[in-house]
């Protein structure tokens, strides 16, 4: 199923409620100008950098953020539902092993919306370790940055937070969502374009709007010294971006790196050198350009745009850029100074280097994970972590690393389970099966009963193939459409029957017998695309 079909389904069937977490997948792509897609193997000569992925924890939902709390003995990891968990570092056989606390340290799920692409996007400890900042979408859709006092080993009081920024954001997709601290204490927030066409404005190119870019929040706001501060378009350090899902600051150079999720043709990695960060607005060209390709509209005369440092074709196996970090740790030999990143439709973690002109050079595959990574993170020592679409938390370690526990650190952790192909196939199949029903009224009456029956026959096969954490959602979708089939039979396929019209309205609105349908379908679409 192409990304174009997925976008059509979410727009027609249940509007924003069916958007995938970072949707933008399609199989209609051509080669981009100015860059080649990543090769399957590294192009460099000499020893190939490599790593293993040590699984540290398995959590029940998509992981979205991880932060090391200074001085670095504790890690906090967030999931999309609004829960934050703690891992304490423990020494074992001469190795440092983070161990998961089975109880969440903070539960914000009652105030976090997860409809469409909404959710809790990131967690970041302040540089002094006294507070943590959480970025989430509130129940009304607003992008909310809330700061909480933090004490090592203690639970966080959910009522003890102070809201730093609240941005009205009524639509359910393209939020961006990542946070990064600069050396001077300024906080950077990635913001998506909110599918700006809904607004009837130039969106990311409108200097008055906080859309499609990166916002700088002064250190004085984070510290509480400027409580009256309100962001404006002048606080944007980057714009012209569609959905900058993950950003990071190179701890050595101060360069800002951005993983930009494309639409139909191109995925990209962008970079703002430290000496240009905040000196004017770096404009990456969306929607006039998607990567280096012209996309929509004509830029005003005199416009200047920064090209991506790396881009690759948008296709069935590469559908969403997941920005990472420039590696500055000590454990991964041969990876120092290389940018580590991923893609939502691939389990590969890849490397990128820059040539003397600042142009990206493919560094090949660093490691393959058992699941797709939806985010990367860096601890206080510069070591990297991958956060999985199925809830797995992995540390990137040298090949053959072992803490003396083979269950925790397999020597070769490549894609050894059937989790990824299994859930991709079943979730993709469910979306494809339900798609024809998104335009119920347009189905000829003599084909309506057969179409719904065929969908339910497909669901009967696909739902049992879902992974455990999605099985209940599959049953919700299945039961909803069984009710639809019964309703159609009751009116003998008369699509004009008032009771069928009201049933269809309930399906579209997510009410009545379909009250749980939109959210369950959204989770299935989320898993399908990573």
RANOR-V184186 format. One record per residue. N is the residue number from 0. SS is DSSP state (H for helix, E for strand, C for the rest). PSI is psi in degrees with one decimal (none if undefined). Layout:
# RANOR-V184186
n=<N:N>
ss=<SS:SS>
psi=<PSI:PSI>
This chain:
# RANOR-V184186
n=<0:1:2:3:4:5:6:7:8:9:10:11:12:13:14:15:16:17:18:19:20:21:22:23:24:25:26:27:28:29:30:31:32:33:34:35:36:37:38:39:40:41:42:43:44:45:46:47:48:49:50:51:52:53:54:55:56:57:58:59:60:61:62:63:64:65:66:67:68:69:70:71:72:73:74:75:76:77:78:79:80:81:82:83:84:85:86:87:88:89:90:91:92:93:94:95:96:97:98:99:100:101:102:103:104:105:106:107:108:109:110:111:112:113:114:115:116:117:118:119:120:121:122:123:124:125:126:127:128:129:130:131:132:133:134:135:136:137:138:139:140:141:142:143:144:145:146:147:148:149:150:151:152:153:154:155:156:157:158:159:160:161:162:163:164:165:166:167:168:169:170:171:172:173:174:175:176:177:178:179:180:181:182:183:184:185:186:187:188:189:190:191:192:193:194:195:196:197:198:199:200:201:202:203:204:205:206:207:208:209:210:211:212:213:214:215:216:217:218:219:220:221:222:223:224:225:226:227:228:229:230:231:232:233:234:235:236:237:238:239:240:241:242:243:244:245:246:247:248:249:250:251:252:253:254:255:256:257:258:259:260:261:262:263:264:265:266:267:268:269:270:271:272:273:274:275:276:277:278:279:280:281:282:283:284:285:286:287:288:289:290:291:292:293:294:295:296:297:298:299:300:301:302:303:304:305:306:307:308:309:310:311:312:313:314:315:316:317:318:319:320:321:322:323:324:325:326:327:328:329:330:331:332:333:334:335:336:337:338:339:340:341:342:343:344:345:346:347:348:349:350:351:352:353:354:355:356:357:358:359:360:361:362:363:364:365:366:367:368:369:370:371:372:373:374:375:376:377:378:379:380:381:382:383:384:385:386:387:388:389:390:391:392:393:394:395:396:397:398:399:400:401:402:403:404:405:406:407:408:409:410:411:412:413:414:415:416:417:418:419:420:421:422:423:424:425:426:427:428:429:430:431:432:433:434:435:436:437:438:439:440:441:442:443:444:445:446:447:448:449:450:451:452:453:454:455:456:457:458:459:460:461:462:463:464:465:466:467:468:469:470:471:472:473:474:475:476:477:478:479:480:481:482:483:484:485:486:487:488:489:490:491:492:493:494:495:496:497:498:499:500:501:502:503:504:505:506:507:508:509:510:511:512:513:514:515:516:517:518:519:520:521:522:523:524:525:526:527:528:529>
ss=<C:C:H:H:H:H:H:H:H:H:H:H:C:C:H:H:H:H:C:C:C:C:C:C:C:C:C:C:C:C:C:C:C:C:C:C:C:C:C:C:C:C:C:C:C:C:C:C:C:C:C:E:E:E:E:E:E:E:C:C:C:C:E:E:E:E:E:E:E:C:C:C:C:E:E:E:E:E:E:C:C:C:E:E:E:E:E:E:E:E:E:E:C:C:E:E:E:E:E:E:C:C:C:C:C:E:E:C:H:H:H:E:C:C:C:C:C:C:C:E:E:E:E:E:E:C:C:C:C:C:E:E:E:E:E:E:E:E:C:C:C:C:E:E:E:E:E:E:E:C:C:C:C:C:C:C:C:C:C:C:C:E:E:E:E:E:E:C:C:C:C:C:C:C:C:C:C:C:E:E:E:C:C:C:C:C:E:E:E:E:E:C:C:C:C:H:H:H:H:C:C:C:H:H:H:C:C:C:C:C:C:C:E:E:E:E:E:C:H:H:H:H:H:C:C:C:C:C:C:C:C:C:H:H:H:E:E:E:E:C:C:C:C:E:E:E:E:E:E:C:C:C:C:C:C:E:E:E:E:E:C:C:C:C:C:E:E:E:E:E:E:E:C:H:H:H:C:C:C:C:C:E:E:C:C:C:C:C:E:E:C:C:E:E:C:C:C:C:C:C:C:C:C:C:C:C:C:C:C:E:E:E:E:C:E:C:C:E:C:C:E:E:E:E:E:E:C:C:C:C:C:C:C:C:C:C:C:C:E:E:E:E:E:C:C:C:C:E:E:E:E:E:E:E:C:C:C:C:C:E:E:E:E:E:E:E:E:E:C:C:C:C:E:E:E:E:E:E:C:C:C:C:C:E:E:E:E:E:C:C:C:E:E:E:E:E:E:C:C:C:C:C:C:C:C:C:C:C:C:C:C:C:C:C:C:C:C:C:H:H:H:H:H:H:H:H:H:H:H:H:H:H:H:H:H:H:H:H:H:H:H:H:C:C:H:H:H:H:H:H:H:H:H:H:H:H:H:H:H:H:H:H:H:H:H:C:C:H:H:H:H:H:H:H:H:H:H:H:H:H:H:H:H:H:H:H:H:H:H:H:C:C:C:C:C:C:C:H:H:H:H:H:H:H:H:H:H:H:H:C:C:H:H:H:C:C:H:H:H:H:H:H:H:H:H:H:H:H:C:C>
psi=<126.8:163.4:-32.4:-40.0:-39.1:-42.9:-37.7:-42.4:-47.4:-32.8:-38.1:-42.4:-57.6:34.1:-134.1:-12.3:-13.0:14.0:136.1:161.1:-43.0:43.7:154.7:41.0:134.8:158.6:15.6:97.2:149.7:166.9:131.6:158.1:139.0:-1.6:151.9:149.4:155.3:135.9:160.0:-26.2:155.5:146.8:-11.9:155.2:170.6:-173.7:137.4:122.8:144.2:164.6:167.7:159.1:106.5:116.8:119.9:-31.7:156.5:118.7:162.3:6.0:169.7:128.8:140.3:-21.0:153.9:139.1:144.0:130.0:117.1:138.6:10.1:7.6:-15.7:143.4:138.7:133.0:137.1:150.7:166.3:-27.1:-23.5:13.7:145.3:132.6:156.4:140.4:126.9:135.6:131.2:145.8:132.8:116.8:37.2:0.9:150.1:120.8:112.6:133.0:129.7:131.4:123.5:-13.3:134.7:144.5:-21.0:134.7:107.8:14.0:-27.3:-15.4:5.1:126.6:134.5:17.3:141.4:-124.8:8.7:166.6:-170.1:121.0:-31.9:158.6:138.6:127.4:143.2:156.0:-27.0:-4.1:6.0:-17.2:160.0:143.8:132.1:134.7:118.8:165.6:125.4:173.8:-26.2:4.5:-7.8:137.5:122.8:124.8:118.3:134.4:132.4:139.0:145.2:134.8:132.2:133.3:-7.2:156.6:152.4:131.5:115.0:-19.0:5.0:12.0:160.8:123.1:123.1:-43.7:135.9:116.2:116.0:130.8:77.0:-18.9:158.0:22.3:167.1:63.9:-12.7:-121.9:-10.2:161.5:146.7:136.2:137.2:168.4:-27.8:5.4:-5.4:145.5:134.0:132.3:124.4:132.8:132.3:-179.3:0.4:30.2:64.4:-19.6:-25.7:-21.9:-13.4:33.8:170.9:-2.0:-118.0:-17.2:1.0:111.6:-12.7:-10.0:146.4:70.0:144.4:55.8:-154.8:126.9:133.5:125.0:116.3:151.1:-32.1:-28.0:-43.4:-39.0:-11.7:2.5:-16.3:67.2:-18.7:-0.1:135.6:129.7:147.1:175.3:-25.4:-14.9:-0.8:131.4:-14.0:146.8:-174.7:33.4:148.9:-55.9:82.9:82.4:-43.4:134.8:161.7:157.0:126.9:118.6:-14.4:-45.5:-22.7:2.8:142.9:123.6:141.4:127.7:112.5:120.0:125.2:-178.1:-77.5:-23.3:-31.5:134.6:151.0:157.5:129.5:160.1:137.1:113.3:148.9:-36.6:-7.3:-10.8:118.3:-5.6:79.9:-175.9:123.6:120.6:121.0:3.3:-15.1:136.6:7.6:-33.6:143.3:104.8:-130.1:0.1:135.4:138.9:-63.1:129.5:173.5:123.6:149.1:150.8:136.9:0.9:146.0:130.1:144.7:131.6:157.7:152.3:-18.8:141.5:155.5:158.7:144.1:111.2:-166.2:-24.4:-1.1:100.2:0.1:115.5:131.7:99.0:150.1:-131.5:151.5:124.5:124.1:17.8:-169.8:-15.0:-30.5:98.9:138.8:-1.8:-11.3:129.3:-0.9:147.3:129.2:127.7:178.3:-168.2:141.9:-20.1:20.3:146.0:0.7:135.3:124.6:167.2:148.8:134.0:166.0:138.1:-175.2:-16.9:-1.9:17.0:139.4:143.4:127.7:128.4:3.4:-167.9:127.4:-44.5:155.2:135.0:162.4:-9.8:167.4:145.1:128.9:-9.2:159.8:161.1:162.9:135.8:-174.6:-19.9:2.5:6.2:152.2:152.9:149.1:134.2:124.5:154.5:-19.7:13.4:5.7:139.5:124.5:141.6:138.1:112.0:165.4:153.1:135.4:2.9:142.6:134.6:15.5:12.4:99.7:-23.2:-28.1:-27.6:79.0:143.1:-33.9:92.1:17.7:-166.8:73.5:-11.1:169.9:8.7:-51.0:-55.5:-30.7:-51.4:-30.9:-45.1:-45.7:-42.1:-44.0:-39.0:-38.2:-43.8:-43.6:-35.4:-37.3:-23.3:-46.4:-24.4:-2.8:-17.5:63.5:-41.8:-20.9:-5.9:127.5:138.3:-36.9:-7.5:-8.2:-50.9:-43.3:-36.6:-45.7:-41.1:-40.1:-41.2:-45.6:-32.1:-40.0:-41.3:-35.4:-29.9:-38.7:-38.0:-43.2:-16.6:-8.7:148.9:161.1:-39.1:-10.8:-3.5:-43.7:-36.5:-39.2:-38.6:-38.6:-48.2:-44.8:-47.5:-36.8:-42.2:-24.6:-38.3:-37.7:-43.2:-41.9:-38.3:-40.7:-41.2:-36.0:-28.3:13.1:39.4:11.9:101.3:-13.0:-5.4:131.9:-39.0:-30.7:-37.2:-43.8:-34.1:-42.2:-39.7:-40.0:-37.1:-44.6:-35.1:-14.2:42.1:175.5:-132.1:-11.0:20.9:-34.9:-6.6:-49.1:-45.9:-40.3:-41.8:-36.9:-41.4:-35.8:-42.2:-40.2:-50.3:-36.4:-37.3:12.9:none>
